[in-house]
């Protein structure tokens, strides 16, 4: 779901000590300069394992987090940034907390024009002076389109799945990925790999490729290929499956009572397909599946599900991202300080959108220092994140081309895909909001 919250204001919170100060009191973190530093641009010499070896404990913990920053440019001040992070500008947030990444939203003031988004992403990357910054977005197309109307308008997954042609899924993902890359965005939180077997599902519905696991699997695999052809990272979601629920995990905690056999037959195949096609990351779901884990914990906090099923049974060794940690589904049982720690212990690598970054950061750092999270476990996550950044060119010098959006070739693809799915999509029961 990835942060479909309204992004409303927050009360001021005490600022934590910046990681750079904890790591060393000898000198403050270097300010961003007009000339990019070698650590920011020396892609041929930047290596994930070498970068990990140079990191302080505090910087490693920072890499686990993907957060929201408020404002249209890296140097634009925002009261929301001051309230949440104790600093004014997006660049200062990056310099202070050194997060692994940021996620862009219109409601955070991040999206107004193509040139503006390209300037924002360039400025954010330049502010991340020690480690390449992951910049992601929710651009599923259809009803979840954070960059509309800047980018080529493409059908959602339901309409694409209705065509029955995986080339349409591949081409749509490629077009989207190429335009994200033109904006300086290196990761898309897509495709949706859920099999939407419940027509009353209030949160997936037309975001899924359909209700047939074989068709969904084919489409998901093709979409991953399309994103990779464009040179951007893709994230399959929402593991272990969010397709059979009548509760929205933004506002409640869904319970799905699939047996293990049902899960392997219905929910798992699209994720297997994503893994087979080299998907970069898989996002967890804030859903309870008591037949997979009787603890009552949502999958995001379940070691049996994230490690036992996703890592061990399905063999996935890429990045596991949580869904947004500001969603009600993951906050019902534990507090905002405990949730990120339990997510890491369950097997998550990226902690997406904690509602209180200072609290979440401090709680994870404290857990590592106390030994509750071992340094070996922390290093595993950080290395996966850094490897993703290396493999998808996030250490390369920033290059954008906002004028390339909505090209004639892309508009032609969109028209063809929309025409292929329009008639059948209108006849399907999932064609509802």
WOBELPE-V272230 format. One record per backbone hydrogen bond with DSSP energy under -1.0 kcal/mol. NH is the residue of the N-H (numbers start at 1). CO is the residue of the C=O. E is the energy in kcal/mol with one decimal. If there is no record, write none. Layout:
nh->[NH:NH]
co->[CO:CO]
e->[E:E]
//
This chain:
nh->[13:19:22:23:24:40:41:42:43:46:51:52:53:54:55:60:61:62:63:64:65:66:67:71:76:78:82:83:84:85:86:91:93:94:95:96:97:98:100:100:101:102:103:104:109:110:117:118:119:120:121:122:123:124:125:126:127:129:134:136:137:139:140:141:142:144:146:148:150:158:160:161:162:163:164:168:170:171:172:173:174:175:176:177:178:179:180:181:182:184:185:186:187:188:189:190:193:196:197:198:201:207:208:216:217:218:219:220:221:222:223:224:225:226:227:228:229:230:232:233:235:235:236:237:239:241:251:252:256:263:264:265:266:268:272:273:274:275:276:277:278:279:281:282:283:284:285:287:288:292:293:299:300:301:302:306:307:308:310:311:312:313:314:316:319:321:322:325:327:328:329:330:331:339:342:343:344:345:346:347:348:349:350:351:353:360:361:362:363:364:365:366:367:368:369:370:372:373:378:379:380:381:382:383:384:385:386:387:388:389:390:391:392:393:394:396:401:404:405:411:412:413:414:415:416:417:418:419:420:421:422:425:426:428:431:432]
co->[83:96:18:19:20:37:37:38:41:43:47:48:49:50:52:56:57:58:59:61:62:351:101:108:73:88:78:79:80:81:82:74:89:90:91:92:93:94:62:65:65:134:67:136:106:105:113:114:115:116:117:118:119:120:121:122:123:127:100:102:187:137:144:144:154:141:138:145:147:206:156:157:158:160:161:165:166:167:168:169:170:171:172:173:174:175:176:177:178:181:180:135:135:233:137:188:237:210:195:243:198:204:205:212:213:214:215:216:217:218:219:220:221:222:223:224:225:226:227:186:188:190:281:191:283:238:248:248:288:259:260:261:262:263:268:269:270:271:272:273:275:274:234:319:236:321:239:285:254:289:289:287:285:298:299:302:303:303:305:306:307:308:309:310:280:282:350:352:324:250:249:327:328:335:338:339:340:341:342:343:343:320:320:64:66:356:357:358:359:360:361:362:363:364:365:366:367:367:374:375:376:377:378:379:380:381:382:383:384:385:386:387:388:390:389:393:182:401:402:407:408:409:410:411:412:413:414:415:416:417:418:421:422:425:428:430]
e->[-1.6:-1.2:-1.7:-2.6:-1.7:-1.3:-1.4:-2.7:-2.6:-1.0:-2.7:-2.3:-2.0:-1.2:-1.1:-2.1:-2.1:-2.0:-1.5:-1.4:-1.6:-2.2:-2.0:-2.4:-1.7:-1.4:-1.8:-2.6:-2.4:-3.2:-1.2:-2.8:-1.9:-2.2:-2.5:-2.2:-2.5:-2.1:-1.5:-1.2:-1.9:-2.3:-2.0:-2.1:-2.2:-1.9:-2.6:-2.5:-2.2:-2.5:-2.8:-2.0:-2.4:-2.5:-2.2:-2.1:-1.5:-1.6:-2.4:-2.6:-1.2:-1.0:-1.1:-1.8:-1.3:-1.2:-1.6:-1.1:-2.5:-2.2:-1.8:-3.4:-1.9:-1.0:-1.2:-1.6:-2.5:-2.8:-2.3:-2.1:-2.4:-2.6:-2.4:-3.0:-2.7:-1.9:-2.4:-2.5:-1.8:-1.3:-2.7:-1.5:-1.3:-2.5:-2.6:-2.4:-4.2:-2.0:-1.9:-1.5:-2.1:-2.8:-1.9:-2.8:-2.3:-2.1:-2.4:-2.8:-2.5:-2.0:-2.5:-2.4:-1.8:-2.2:-2.5:-2.2:-2.4:-1.4:-2.2:-2.9:-1.0:-2.2:-2.1:-1.6:-3.0:-1.8:-1.5:-1.9:-3.0:-2.9:-2.5:-1.7:-3.1:-2.8:-2.2:-2.4:-2.2:-2.4:-2.5:-1.5:-1.9:-2.4:-1.6:-2.1:-2.9:-2.6:-2.6:-1.5:-2.9:-1.8:-2.3:-2.6:-1.0:-2.1:-1.7:-2.7:-1.5:-2.5:-2.4:-1.3:-2.8:-1.2:-2.7:-2.1:-1.9:-2.2:-2.3:-3.1:-1.2:-1.9:-2.4:-1.2:-1.1:-2.3:-2.4:-2.3:-2.0:-2.3:-1.9:-1.2:-2.6:-3.2:-2.2:-3.9:-3.3:-2.6:-3.2:-2.3:-2.2:-2.1:-2.6:-2.5:-2.0:-2.0:-2.5:-2.1:-1.2:-2.0:-2.2:-2.7:-1.9:-1.6:-2.5:-2.7:-1.8:-2.2:-2.9:-2.5:-2.2:-2.0:-2.4:-3.0:-2.0:-1.3:-2.6:-1.4:-2.4:-2.2:-1.1:-2.7:-2.0:-1.9:-2.4:-2.2:-2.2:-2.8:-2.5:-2.2:-2.0:-1.5:-1.6:-2.6:-1.7:-1.1:-1.5:-3.0]
//
